[in-house]
């Protein structure tokens, strides 16, 4: 299983990176990205340390680990330059914390993330059809999430993605030991969003294409 959105103690996660990896592997993950929350105050520091951790663990654990970042709650006009900086500092996966319905994310975040060409727009809430069509054109993946609260809009995101032909990925947005979902649990969440097992497999292929640079 592939999961490209989770957090460690470098932001608001409960686990140090090595334990994130350990628990993810125990849940059956083969590829994962640790994507801690970042803004201008900490992005470079977080990525420097996460790149170091991933390098140290590479080849020593039974999963491939990628350094990433989730640009979070910043003014929309900062998203594009922060995404560029994140890639320069070694981020393999760049997410933006989308306009979830359970947090006061700045309006315009979804559109700015799509225009910036980030990899994944996380839990985009009540994203508009026009934005979904733009995400398809820009090659930005939309997230179906296991995260409590954020997942309330999964059905809306899934329905628009299917209608518009936009691509999806499934992530857990794990923060705590109990957040990692084995594949059978992931399938239930994906089906609960109105999608099929075939859609689930495509979402995993999308995630693999992202980390392998094939998208």
Backbone as JSON, one array per atom type, in Angstrom:
{
  "sequence": "XXXXXXXXXXXXXXXXXXXXXXXXXXXXXXXXXXXXXXXXXXXXXXXXXXXXXXXXXXXXXXXXXXXXXXXXXXXXXXXXXXXXXXXXXXXXXXXXXXXXXXXXXXXXXXXXXXXXXXXXXXXXXXXXXXXXXXXXXXXXXXXXXXXXXXXXXXXXXXXXXXXXXXXXXXXXXXXXXXXXXXXXXXXXXXXXXXXXXXXXXXXXXXXXXXXXXXX",
  "N": [[0.84, -1.19, 0.0], [0.38, 2.28, -0.65], [0.99, 5.42, 0.78], [0.92, 8.8, 0.89], [0.79, 10.93, 2.68], [1.34, 11.91, 5.75], [2.16, 12.58, 9.23], [4.71, 13.66, 11.54], [6.57, 14.18, 14.62], [7.82, 16.46, 13.81], [5.93, 18.24, 13.08], [2.65, 18.32, 13.89], [2.29, 15.66, 14.52], [2.2, 12.62, 16.52], [4.29, 10.84, 16.66], [7.78, 10.07, 16.39], [9.78, 10.23, 13.36], [10.95, 7.65, 12.75], [9.28, 5.88, 14.12], [6.85, 6.42, 12.89], [7.41, 5.3, 10.39], [7.85, 2.62, 11.17], [5.33, 1.83, 12.18], [3.76, 2.23, 9.94], [4.81, 0.33, 8.16], [4.11, -1.96, 9.58], [1.38, -1.87, 9.18], [1.22, -2.61, 6.59], [2.24, -1.01, 4.59], [4.13, -0.16, 1.71], [5.31, 1.94, 0.43], [5.85, 5.26, 1.4], [5.29, 8.68, 2.3], [6.49, 11.17, 4.42], [4.99, 14.01, 5.48], [5.18, 16.74, 6.81], [3.49, 19.55, 8.35], [3.96, 22.83, 7.07], [5.13, 26.22, 6.83], [6.34, 29.53, 5.95], [8.01, 29.77, 8.18], [9.18, 27.34, 8.95], [9.66, 25.56, 6.86], [12.1, 25.01, 5.43], [13.76, 23.99, 7.47], [12.3, 21.72, 8.36], [12.29, 20.13, 6.03], [15.04, 19.76, 5.62], [15.73, 18.15, 7.84], [13.99, 15.99, 7.4], [14.77, 14.96, 4.93], [17.28, 14.08, 5.69], [16.57, 12.07, 7.58], [15.18, 10.26, 5.91], [17.22, 9.5, 4.19], [18.92, 8.21, 6.01], [17.36, 6.02, 6.76], [16.92, 4.68, 4.43], [17.06, 1.67, 2.65], [17.35, 0.25, 4.95], [14.97, -0.45, 6.04], [11.8, -2.09, 5.42], [10.41, -0.66, 3.38], [9.86, 1.97, 1.0], [10.79, 5.27, 1.51], [9.86, 8.64, 1.42], [10.78, 12.07, 1.44], [8.63, 14.74, 2.24], [6.25, 17.48, 2.23], [3.64, 19.4, 3.7], [2.15, 22.18, 2.79], [0.66, 24.6, 4.71], [-2.19, 26.38, 5.7], [-1.31, 28.9, 4.8], [-1.23, 32.26, 3.38], [-2.82, 32.35, 0.2], [-1.23, 33.44, -1.92], [1.33, 32.81, -1.23], [1.72, 30.17, -1.74], [2.68, 29.13, -4.26], [5.47, 30.11, -4.41], [6.45, 28.82, -2.09], [6.08, 26.13, -2.73], [7.89, 25.84, -4.83], [10.28, 26.33, -3.43], [10.2, 24.19, -1.64], [10.6, 21.96, -3.32], [13.16, 22.54, -4.22], [14.53, 22.14, -1.88], [14.45, 19.45, -1.54], [12.01, 18.04, -1.35], [10.1, 15.29, -2.2], [7.45, 14.89, -2.48], [4.94, 17.22, -2.68], [2.42, 18.65, -0.94], [-0.61, 20.55, -0.52], [-2.48, 21.87, 2.1], [-5.72, 21.6, 1.8], [-8.98, 23.25, 1.37], [-10.54, 22.2, 3.63], [-13.66, 21.43, 5.24], [-13.69, 21.65, 7.96], [-11.85, 23.35, 9.1], [-10.55, 26.73, 9.3], [-9.38, 27.42, 6.63], [-7.62, 29.64, 4.47], [-9.67, 31.27, 2.07], [-9.49, 30.55, -1.41], [-7.28, 28.97, -1.38], [-7.41, 26.33, -2.5], [-7.54, 26.87, -5.29], [-5.16, 28.33, -5.68], [-3.25, 26.39, -5.03], [-3.66, 24.5, -7.05], [-3.07, 26.03, -9.33], [-0.4, 26.43, -8.79], [0.63, 23.99, -9.34], [1.1, 21.86, -7.53], [1.76, 18.59, -6.1], [-0.26, 17.09, -4.75], [-3.49, 18.0, -3.77], [-4.61, 18.21, -0.71], [-7.38, 16.9, 1.12], [-9.64, 18.65, -0.09], [-12.15, 19.68, 0.54], [-15.21, 21.39, -0.14], [-14.64, 21.66, -2.94], [-14.79, 23.36, -6.09], [-16.44, 22.64, -9.23], [-15.17, 23.84, -11.4], [-12.6, 24.17, -10.39], [-11.85, 21.51, -10.06], [-11.8, 20.65, -12.71], [-9.69, 22.21, -13.59], [-7.67, 21.13, -12.02], [-7.46, 18.61, -13.17], [-6.45, 19.32, -15.69], [-4.02, 20.47, -14.93], [-2.71, 18.34, -13.81], [-2.8, 17.82, -11.1], [-3.23, 15.87, -8.26], [-6.18, 14.97, -6.49], [-7.23, 14.48, -3.15], [-8.57, 11.67, -1.48], [-9.42, 11.1, 1.76], [-8.6, 9.49, 4.88], [-8.79, 10.81, 7.21], [-10.37, 11.95, 10.15], [-13.1, 14.21, 10.17], [-11.89, 15.83, 8.01], [-12.56, 13.94, 6.12], [-15.25, 14.2, 5.67], [-16.05, 15.44, 3.36], [-15.38, 13.69, 1.37], [-17.11, 12.27, -0.4], [-18.17, 14.29, -2.02], [-15.83, 15.26, -3.28], [-14.99, 12.94, -4.62], [-17.16, 12.46, -6.36], [-17.14, 14.71, -8.07], [-14.6, 14.45, -9.16], [-14.83, 12.06, -10.63], [-16.81, 12.86, -12.44], [-15.47, 14.89, -13.85], [-13.14, 13.74, -14.69], [-10.8, 13.97, -13.25], [-7.81, 13.05, -11.46], [-7.3, 10.93, -8.61], [-5.93, 10.34, -5.31], [-5.44, 8.16, -2.5], [-5.01, 8.85, 0.89], [-3.95, 8.69, 4.34], [-3.44, 10.79, 6.11], [-2.14, 10.54, 8.54], [-1.66, 11.04, 12.01], [-1.45, 9.88, 14.46], [-0.88, 6.79, 16.37], [-3.06, 5.06, 15.83], [-3.98, 5.73, 13.32], [-3.11, 4.65, 10.92], [-4.04, 2.81, 8.08], [-4.69, -0.46, 7.17], [-4.9, -2.23, 3.99], [-7.5, -3.35, 3.62], [-9.07, -1.76, 5.25], [-8.67, 0.71, 4.09], [-9.93, 0.29, 1.62], [-12.62, 0.16, 2.42], [-13.08, 2.79, 3.23], [-12.66, 4.16, 0.83], [-14.68, 3.04, -0.77], [-16.8, 3.95, 0.68], [-16.83, 6.55, -0.1], [-18.11, 6.44, -2.45], [-16.77, 5.25, -4.49], [-15.08, 2.64, -6.39], [-13.53, -0.67, -6.1], [-11.84, -0.87, -8.26], [-11.35, 1.82, -8.77], [-9.9, 2.34, -6.45], [-7.56, 0.87, -6.85], [-6.55, 2.25, -9.04], [-6.0, 4.69, -7.84], [-3.87, 3.99, -6.2], [-2.01, 3.37, -8.18], [-1.7, 5.9, -9.25], [-0.43, 7.22, -7.12], [1.96, 5.77, -7.03], [3.01, 6.42, -9.54], [3.53, 9.08, -9.11], [5.65, 9.14, -7.15], [7.55, 7.79, -8.56], [8.09, 9.48, -10.6], [6.61, 9.4, -12.96], [4.28, 10.62, -13.71]],
  "CA": [[0.0, 0.0, 0.0], [1.12, 3.54, -0.76], [0.36, 6.54, 1.49], [1.83, 9.94, 0.71], [0.4, 12.05, 3.54], [1.36, 11.59, 7.19], [2.86, 13.59, 10.02], [5.57, 13.23, 12.64], [6.77, 15.21, 15.63], [8.32, 17.69, 13.2], [4.82, 19.18, 13.1], [1.7, 17.99, 14.94], [2.15, 14.23, 14.71], [2.57, 12.12, 17.84], [5.37, 9.87, 16.58], [9.01, 10.45, 15.69], [9.74, 9.64, 12.02], [11.23, 6.21, 12.7], [8.1, 5.12, 14.56], [5.9, 6.54, 11.79], [7.79, 4.28, 9.4], [7.65, 1.29, 11.74], [3.9, 1.52, 12.26], [3.25, 2.15, 8.58], [5.21, -0.98, 7.63], [3.28, -2.96, 10.26], [0.04, -1.82, 8.57], [1.3, -3.15, 5.24], [2.66, -0.01, 3.62], [5.38, -0.43, 1.01], [5.83, 3.24, 0.03], [5.21, 6.29, 2.2], [5.93, 9.99, 2.4], [6.21, 11.92, 5.64], [4.71, 15.33, 4.91], [4.8, 17.57, 7.95], [2.95, 20.88, 8.08], [5.02, 23.84, 6.93], [4.88, 27.57, 6.33], [7.67, 30.13, 5.78], [8.82, 29.72, 9.4], [9.83, 26.06, 9.25], [9.72, 24.66, 5.71], [13.46, 24.58, 5.11], [14.25, 23.16, 8.57], [11.6, 20.44, 8.34], [12.76, 19.33, 4.9], [16.44, 19.38, 5.86], [15.76, 17.03, 8.77], [13.29, 14.84, 6.85], [15.67, 14.39, 3.91], [18.3, 13.35, 6.45], [15.97, 10.86, 8.13], [14.9, 9.33, 4.81], [18.52, 8.97, 3.73], [19.42, 7.3, 7.03], [16.54, 4.8, 6.82], [16.86, 4.04, 3.11], [17.74, 0.39, 2.56], [17.4, -0.4, 6.26], [13.61, -0.82, 6.42], [11.1, -2.78, 4.33], [9.53, 0.24, 2.66], [10.51, 3.13, 0.43], [10.36, 6.44, 2.27], [10.11, 9.85, 0.66], [10.57, 13.32, 2.18], [7.62, 15.6, 1.67], [5.82, 18.6, 3.04], [2.27, 19.87, 3.48], [2.06, 23.63, 2.97], [-0.55, 24.61, 5.53], [-2.81, 27.61, 6.23], [-0.6, 30.12, 4.42], [-1.95, 33.05, 2.38], [-2.72, 31.68, -1.1], [-0.17, 33.95, -2.8], [2.61, 32.23, -0.82], [1.77, 28.73, -2.04], [3.57, 28.84, -5.39], [6.89, 30.2, -4.07], [6.82, 27.8, -1.11], [6.17, 24.86, -3.44], [9.18, 25.86, -5.54], [11.32, 26.19, -2.42], [10.15, 22.82, -1.11], [11.24, 21.05, -4.27], [14.59, 22.84, -4.2], [15.09, 21.62, -0.63], [14.45, 17.99, -1.54], [10.7, 17.39, -1.19], [9.68, 14.4, -3.28], [6.0, 15.04, -2.56], [4.49, 18.52, -2.17], [0.98, 18.76, -0.75], [-1.17, 21.74, 0.1], [-3.61, 21.64, 3.0], [-6.84, 22.19, 1.09], [-10.04, 23.98, 2.06], [-11.38, 21.31, 4.41], [-14.81, 22.13, 5.82], [-13.61, 21.66, 9.43], [-10.84, 24.3, 9.54], [-10.67, 28.01, 8.59], [-8.33, 27.57, 5.62], [-7.88, 30.84, 3.68], [-10.33, 31.08, 0.77], [-8.58, 30.67, -2.55], [-6.18, 28.02, -1.22], [-7.5, 25.25, -3.49], [-7.2, 27.38, -6.62], [-3.74, 28.69, -5.7], [-2.48, 25.14, -5.05], [-3.77, 23.91, -8.39], [-2.3, 26.87, -10.25], [1.02, 26.24, -8.48], [1.05, 22.68, -9.82], [1.59, 20.97, -6.49], [1.5, 17.18, -6.41], [-1.53, 16.64, -4.18], [-4.32, 18.92, -3.0], [-5.14, 17.37, 0.37], [-8.73, 17.16, 1.64], [-10.03, 19.95, -0.63], [-13.46, 20.15, 0.99], [-16.24, 21.62, -1.15], [-13.96, 22.17, -4.13], [-15.73, 23.64, -7.16], [-16.25, 21.88, -10.46], [-14.17, 24.52, -12.22], [-11.29, 23.86, -9.82], [-11.56, 20.11, -10.36], [-11.41, 20.6, -14.12], [-8.36, 22.79, -13.67], [-6.75, 20.14, -11.43], [-7.23, 17.6, -14.2], [-5.57, 19.91, -16.71], [-2.71, 20.73, -14.34], [-2.1, 17.11, -13.31], [-2.77, 17.82, -9.63], [-4.07, 14.83, -7.69], [-7.08, 15.32, -5.4], [-7.1, 13.46, -2.11], [-9.59, 11.03, -0.65], [-8.69, 10.99, 3.02], [-9.13, 8.74, 6.01], [-8.72, 11.67, 8.4], [-11.65, 12.37, 10.72], [-13.42, 15.6, 9.86], [-11.54, 16.1, 6.62], [-13.19, 12.93, 5.26], [-16.67, 14.48, 5.5], [-16.29, 15.89, 1.98], [-14.86, 12.69, 0.42], [-18.08, 11.94, -1.43], [-18.23, 15.43, -2.94], [-14.59, 15.26, -4.05], [-15.0, 11.78, -5.5], [-18.17, 12.61, -7.41], [-16.67, 15.7, -9.05], [-13.43, 13.89, -9.86], [-15.34, 11.12, -11.62], [-17.51, 13.63, -13.47], [-14.55, 15.72, -14.63], [-11.98, 12.97, -15.12], [-9.61, 14.31, -12.47], [-7.2, 11.9, -10.81], [-7.37, 10.89, -7.15], [-5.08, 9.46, -4.51], [-5.93, 7.9, -1.14], [-4.03, 9.02, 1.95], [-4.54, 8.64, 5.68], [-3.18, 11.99, 6.91], [-1.92, 9.97, 9.88], [-1.01, 11.82, 13.06], [-1.41, 9.09, 15.69], [-0.66, 5.36, 16.13], [-4.23, 4.37, 15.32], [-4.46, 6.31, 12.07], [-2.65, 3.91, 9.75], [-5.11, 1.9, 7.65], [-4.34, -1.56, 6.26], [-5.59, -2.09, 2.72], [-8.92, -3.67, 3.71], [-9.73, -0.59, 5.82], [-8.62, 1.75, 3.06], [-10.98, -0.01, 0.65], [-13.92, 0.53, 2.98], [-13.17, 4.26, 3.19], [-12.78, 4.54, -0.58], [-16.02, 2.66, -1.2], [-17.71, 4.85, 1.37], [-16.87, 7.81, -0.86], [-18.84, 6.19, -3.68], [-15.83, 4.75, -5.49], [-15.02, 1.19, -6.51], [-12.22, -1.28, -5.92], [-11.04, -0.49, -9.43], [-10.89, 3.19, -8.49], [-8.89, 2.26, -5.4], [-6.31, 0.42, -7.46], [-6.05, 3.35, -9.86], [-5.45, 5.69, -6.92], [-2.56, 3.51, -5.8], [-1.14, 3.54, -9.35], [-1.39, 7.33, -9.34], [0.57, 7.52, -6.1], [3.22, 5.18, -7.46], [3.51, 7.22, -10.64], [4.07, 10.33, -8.56], [6.96, 8.96, -6.52], [8.5, 7.31, -9.56], [8.29, 10.52, -11.58], [6.01, 9.01, -14.23], [2.98, 11.28, -13.99]],
  "C": [[0.87, 1.25, 0.0], [0.32, 4.64, -0.06], [1.34, 7.7, 1.47], [1.43, 11.16, 1.53], [0.34, 11.57, 4.98], [2.29, 12.54, 7.91], [3.65, 12.98, 11.17], [5.67, 14.36, 13.66], [7.44, 16.47, 15.08], [7.2, 18.7, 12.96], [3.87, 18.74, 14.21], [1.43, 16.5, 15.08], [2.64, 13.8, 16.08], [3.82, 11.26, 17.85], [6.6, 10.47, 15.91], [9.03, 9.73, 14.34], [10.0, 8.14, 11.98], [10.04, 5.38, 13.15], [6.97, 5.26, 13.55], [6.16, 5.44, 10.77], [7.49, 2.88, 9.92], [6.18, 0.91, 11.75], [3.27, 1.42, 10.87], [3.59, 0.79, 7.96], [4.37, -2.08, 8.27], [1.88, -3.01, 9.67], [0.04, -2.28, 7.12], [1.72, -2.16, 4.18], [4.0, -0.4, 3.01], [6.08, 0.86, 0.56], [5.11, 4.3, 0.86], [6.0, 7.59, 2.15], [5.51, 10.63, 3.71], [6.15, 13.39, 5.25], [4.25, 16.28, 6.02], [4.32, 18.96, 7.5], [4.08, 21.91, 8.02], [4.45, 25.16, 6.42], [6.24, 28.23, 6.21], [8.59, 30.0, 7.0], [9.64, 28.45, 9.54], [10.07, 25.16, 8.05], [11.13, 24.14, 5.46], [14.02, 23.68, 6.21], [13.63, 21.77, 8.51], [12.13, 19.56, 7.2], [14.22, 18.9, 5.07], [16.51, 18.14, 6.75], [15.09, 15.79, 8.17], [14.1, 14.17, 5.74], [16.74, 13.56, 4.6], [17.75, 12.03, 6.98], [15.74, 9.82, 7.03], [16.19, 8.71, 4.28], [19.07, 7.94, 4.72], [18.66, 5.96, 7.02], [16.54, 4.03, 5.51], [17.69, 2.75, 3.09], [17.81, -0.37, 3.86], [16.03, -0.83, 6.75], [12.91, -1.39, 5.18], [10.04, -1.89, 3.68], [10.37, 1.35, 2.05], [9.92, 4.38, 1.06], [10.78, 7.69, 1.51], [9.89, 11.08, 1.53], [9.53, 14.18, 1.47], [7.27, 16.73, 2.61], [4.37, 18.91, 2.71], [2.23, 21.36, 3.81], [0.68, 23.92, 3.55], [-0.94, 26.01, 5.99], [-2.03, 28.88, 5.9], [-1.48, 30.96, 3.49], [-1.76, 32.44, 1.0], [-1.57, 32.17, -1.98], [1.21, 33.43, -2.42], [2.78, 30.78, -1.27], [2.75, 28.42, -3.15], [5.04, 28.98, -5.03], [7.33, 29.17, -3.02], [6.93, 26.42, -1.76], [7.49, 24.75, -4.2], [10.32, 25.64, -4.56], [11.37, 24.77, -1.87], [10.84, 21.84, -2.04], [12.75, 21.28, -4.31], [15.26, 22.25, -2.97], [14.91, 20.12, -0.48], [13.12, 17.3, -1.35], [10.38, 16.55, -2.42], [8.18, 14.53, -3.53], [5.61, 16.38, -1.92], [2.96, 18.52, -2.14], [0.63, 20.17, -0.29], [-2.39, 21.33, 0.91], [-4.82, 22.38, 2.43], [-7.92, 22.75, 2.0], [-11.05, 23.03, 2.73], [-12.52, 22.1, 5.07], [-14.72, 22.24, 7.34], [-12.5, 22.57, 9.97], [-10.98, 25.6, 8.73], [-9.5, 28.26, 7.63], [-8.63, 28.82, 4.79], [-8.58, 30.55, 2.37], [-9.36, 31.34, -0.37], [-7.41, 29.71, -2.48], [-6.23, 26.93, -2.28], [-7.04, 25.73, -4.87], [-5.72, 27.71, -6.71], [-2.87, 27.44, -5.76], [-2.49, 24.5, -6.43], [-2.95, 24.71, -9.39], [-0.79, 26.72, -10.03], [1.53, 24.89, -8.96], [1.63, 21.78, -8.76], [1.22, 19.53, -6.84], [0.11, 16.74, -5.98], [-2.21, 17.8, -3.48], [-5.05, 18.09, -1.96], [-6.52, 17.86, 0.8], [-9.28, 18.53, 1.2], [-11.44, 20.41, -0.31], [-14.44, 20.29, -0.14], [-15.63, 22.31, -2.37], [-14.99, 22.36, -5.25], [-15.44, 22.77, -8.38], [-15.19, 22.51, -11.34], [-12.76, 24.22, -11.71], [-10.9, 22.42, -10.11], [-11.14, 19.96, -11.82], [-10.01, 21.17, -14.32], [-7.31, 21.83, -13.1], [-6.45, 19.04, -12.44], [-6.23, 18.11, -15.23], [-4.15, 20.08, -16.19], [-2.0, 19.47, -13.86], [-1.94, 17.08, -11.81], [-3.72, 16.75, -9.12], [-4.92, 15.4, -6.55], [-7.12, 14.15, -4.41], [-8.45, 12.98, -1.57], [-8.89, 10.64, 0.64], [-9.4, 10.13, 4.05], [-9.26, 9.6, 7.25], [-10.11, 12.11, 8.86], [-11.88, 13.85, 10.45], [-13.14, 15.92, 8.42], [-12.29, 15.16, 5.66], [-14.67, 13.22, 4.99], [-17.01, 14.92, 4.07], [-15.78, 14.88, 0.94], [-15.84, 12.41, -0.72], [-18.19, 13.04, -2.47], [-17.01, 15.44, -3.85], [-14.6, 14.12, -5.07], [-15.97, 11.96, -6.66], [-17.72, 13.6, -8.49], [-15.47, 15.17, -9.84], [-13.87, 12.92, -10.94], [-16.01, 11.87, -12.77], [-16.54, 14.33, -14.42], [-13.33, 14.97, -15.14], [-10.7, 13.35, -14.41], [-9.1, 13.07, -11.74], [-7.19, 12.06, -9.29], [-6.23, 10.07, -6.57], [-5.77, 9.27, -3.16], [-4.77, 8.07, -0.17], [-4.72, 8.98, 3.3], [-4.41, 9.95, 6.44], [-2.94, 11.58, 8.36], [-1.17, 10.95, 10.78], [-0.7, 10.97, 14.29], [-1.25, 7.6, 15.37], [-1.85, 4.65, 15.51], [-4.71, 4.83, 13.96], [-4.08, 5.51, 10.82], [-3.69, 2.85, 9.36], [-4.55, 0.79, 6.77], [-5.26, -1.51, 5.04], [-7.08, -2.36, 2.82], [-9.7, -2.5, 4.32], [-9.75, 0.56, 4.82], [-9.73, 1.53, 2.02], [-12.36, 0.38, 1.15], [-14.12, 2.04, 2.93], [-13.39, 4.74, 1.76], [-14.17, 4.2, -1.1], [-17.07, 3.53, -0.53], [-17.83, 6.2, 0.71], [-17.59, 7.64, -2.19], [-17.97, 5.67, -4.81], [-15.76, 3.23, -5.44], [-13.63, 0.65, -6.17], [-11.29, -0.96, -7.08], [-10.5, 0.93, -9.26], [-9.76, 3.18, -7.46], [-7.54, 1.85, -5.98], [-5.7, 1.51, -8.34], [-5.41, 4.43, -8.99], [-4.05, 5.28, -6.45], [-1.56, 3.63, -6.95], [-0.76, 5.0, -9.52], [-0.3, 7.71, -8.34], [1.94, 6.97, -6.48], [3.84, 5.98, -8.6], [4.13, 8.52, -10.14], [5.47, 10.13, -7.99], [8.01, 8.43, -7.48], [8.73, 8.32, -10.68], [7.7, 10.22, -12.93], [4.71, 9.73, -14.54], [3.15, 12.47, -14.92]]
}
